[in-house]
Every structure is written in structure tokens, then in C-alpha cells.
Amino acid sequence: MKISARTNIYGVIGYPIEHSLSPLIHNAAINALGIDAVYVAFHVKPGTLREAIYGMKALGVKGFNVTMPFKTEIIPYLDRLDEEAIFVEAVNTVVEVDGVFVGYTTDGLGAFEVLKSMVKNLDGLDVVVIGAGGAARALIYHLSKLPCGITILNRSIEKAKIIVEKLQPYSNAKLTYGGLSKDYQEEAIPKAHVIVNATPVGMTTPGCPISPSLIGCKHIVFDMIYWPPETQLLIEAKLRGATTVNGLPMLVYQAAYSFKLWFGRFPPLDVMFKAAEEGLSKYGER
Ligand SMILES: NC(=O)c1ccc[n+]([C@@H]2O[C@H](COP(=O)([O-])OP(=O)(O)OC[C@H]3O[C@@H](n4cnc5c(N)ncnc54)[C@H](OP(=O)(O)O)[C@@H]3O)[C@@H](O)[C@H]2O)c1
């Protein structure tokens, strides 16, 4: 990589940010395509987001990713939002267009690609999404375009209800919701084909977001968490013969869609996957 006075700057903002795999993933693709750009991590302290965004604009940063804890907090500081980001109420990608910052979310497309790689045709299938935060809403936005069944199970049942009420008028899917209590789980999980964990349970909180005894060999279990690579949920699902996938491919696909928004072309996925896997293999040492 050659950096000159013409090199365009891209990056990711978050707090903390030093564990982010995004610089590895994006710089690998930038190098592979010979683009004159560099992607760096910006450690933005809580309470300084507004200054950080105005500073990025003043310095001519061309685009950046947004991660925890700023995905929703950033919205008032952006000039425009894409329709999906408005529904999801979260932004993970910002694109500079003629001096204006436009917010998008690519998490939903990333998660949707993972499901499509696991199940060729989701039509007619039942998907249980555990969680109703930004990542869950982003996936549900895309799933709701298909004639499938979606059940949202969330700790705060009210949040799941709001998603269903907002999406139902435009949805091709049959949407239902519930809490995380035993009754709701017993009703939804045995008949589901696909189970998605969109909560941090298994990463920041130990344990499993649902009762493992409800998981069987016909299930496809997708945990959006990529560290640890095998959460308690995925360990239990594997033990019961289910097909499992962790959050690493989602990380790569969402990065690929951000890349496309910035550079107008899809990056080489194999290069991104290799960089992500290499970065993750050193995660424990970081
Ligand atoms: N692989 C990737 O590329 C990728 C991308 C984005 C996100 N993710 C992962 O997806 C997960 C969700 O992210 P997010 O951005 O949607 O977060 P978020 O907006 O903060 O939402 C978190 C969700 O998890 C639920 N939750 C939190 N703690 C819980 C607990 N102890 N028990 C049960 N439910 C709990 C929350 O329920 P309440 O509504 O009741 O608070 C909420 O529905 C995280 O693990 C994140 O790392 C992965």
C-alpha cells in the first residue's frame, strides 16, 4: 500500500475499537483492487461523537463504518438517511457524497446473505429471530420481503411488537412476536426451520438465549456473534445435530456491501474472508 497526498481516507468509528477486524478486511480488498485508499480505526470517546463527525467531514473522510455504541446515536449528525436505515434506526455505513454524509445500514444484507448461503430458498420457511435491536431489525427488513414466517422473540416484548406493527402493512411475510419466556419459546422454536440469535448472549453475557432442549437436527442455527467463534448456543445446537453458522460470514458480507457503497464495485470476497479469518485467529492474542 502506497500512501500519498491523494490517498482517500476511510475508516470505522467505535468505542472500544482496537479489536475491530474491519481495517484488516477492508485494506485487504483495497490492496487487492489497487485502489488509492486507506481504512483506519478511529477510537471515538463517548461524548465526543458530534466533534468526531464534524471533524471527519472537515478532513474530507470519504466514508466510514459505525460500530458500537454509536450506530443509533450518530443519526442526528448525518445529512441524509437511506430508507432501510430509517426503518432500522441504525447506521453502520456512512458515505460522503458532494460534501454531504449519507447513512446506510448493510448489517441486514450481510445477515440475509448468510441465510441465503445456508438455505437456497427461504420461501415458506419459518424463521425465529431472537432479539429486536438494530441487527435483528436489519435482517427482518430483508426477510419480510419474502413469503416466509418470521417470529421475533425479545426480552422486552414491546420492542418486538413495534417491529411487527411497523412492518406488517408492507410485509410479504407472516410476522408474529413474543417474549423469551418458556411458553413463547415452546410455541415458536420446534416448528421453526431457522433460528437466528441477534442478541449479545453468548458474547458479553454468558449462556444461551433459548432453551437448548428445543433445538433439533432439522434446525439451521445462525448466531450473529463471531467472538467466541462457537457460542454456547452453537455448541448446544451442534450437539443436537443442527446445522450451525457463526457471525463471521455476516461480518464479511456487511463489509462487502459497505465497500460497494464507497467504491461502486463488489470486493473480492475470498480476500475479505481470508483477512477476517486470519485476524480472528489472532483474536485471543490481542
Ligand atoms: N456479525 C456481524 O457482522 C454483526 C453485526 C451487527 C451485530 N452483530 C451482533 O448482533 C448482536 C446484536 O447487535 P445489535 O446491534 O442488534 O445490538 P442492540 O441494538 O443493542 O440489540 C441487542 C438486543 O439483544 C437483546 N439483549 C441484550 N442483552 C440480553 C440478555 N442478557 N438477554 C436477552 N436479550 C438480550 C436486547 O433486548 P432488549 O430489547 O430487551 O434490550 C436487544 O433485542 C450482538 O451480539 C452483535 O455483536 C453482529
The ligand as an ORCA input file, in Angstrom:
! r2SCAN-3c Opt
* xyz 0 1
  N     -21.517    -10.421     12.739
  C     -21.769     -9.163     12.487
  O     -21.307     -8.590     11.493
  C     -22.681     -8.389     13.404
  C     -23.195     -7.134     13.016
  C     -24.054     -6.458     13.913
  C     -24.366     -7.030     15.129
  N     -23.835     -8.239     15.464
  C     -24.143     -8.872     16.766
  O     -25.556     -8.948     16.909
  C     -25.909     -8.794     18.284
  C     -26.967     -7.696     18.427
  O     -26.424     -6.469     17.986
  P     -27.350     -5.156     17.883
  O     -26.545     -4.149     17.177
  O     -28.697     -5.529     17.365
  O     -27.493     -4.765     19.424
  P     -28.665     -3.907     20.116
  O     -29.282     -2.985     19.146
  O     -28.084     -3.393     21.376
  O     -29.778     -5.011     20.498
  C     -29.497     -6.009     21.439
  C     -30.661     -6.994     21.517
  O     -30.266     -8.050     22.373
  C     -31.191     -8.157     23.465
  N     -30.452     -8.491     24.686
  C     -29.378     -7.830     25.210
  N     -28.951     -8.447     26.339
  C     -29.782     -9.520     26.520
  C     -29.868    -10.528     27.509
  N     -28.989    -10.590     28.529
  N     -30.835    -11.464     27.406
  C     -31.712    -11.422     26.371
  N     -31.702    -10.485     25.399
  C     -30.740     -9.543     25.476
  C     -31.849     -6.799     23.571
  O     -33.120     -6.991     24.188
  P     -33.936     -5.761     24.854
  O     -34.666     -5.114     23.695
  O     -34.830     -6.423     25.818
  O     -32.915     -4.850     25.484
  C     -31.941     -6.392     22.094
  O     -33.040     -7.000     21.468
  C     -24.600     -8.503     19.032
  O     -24.109     -9.691     19.570
  C     -23.674     -8.015     17.939
  O     -22.321     -8.281     18.228
  C     -23.008     -8.930     14.634
*
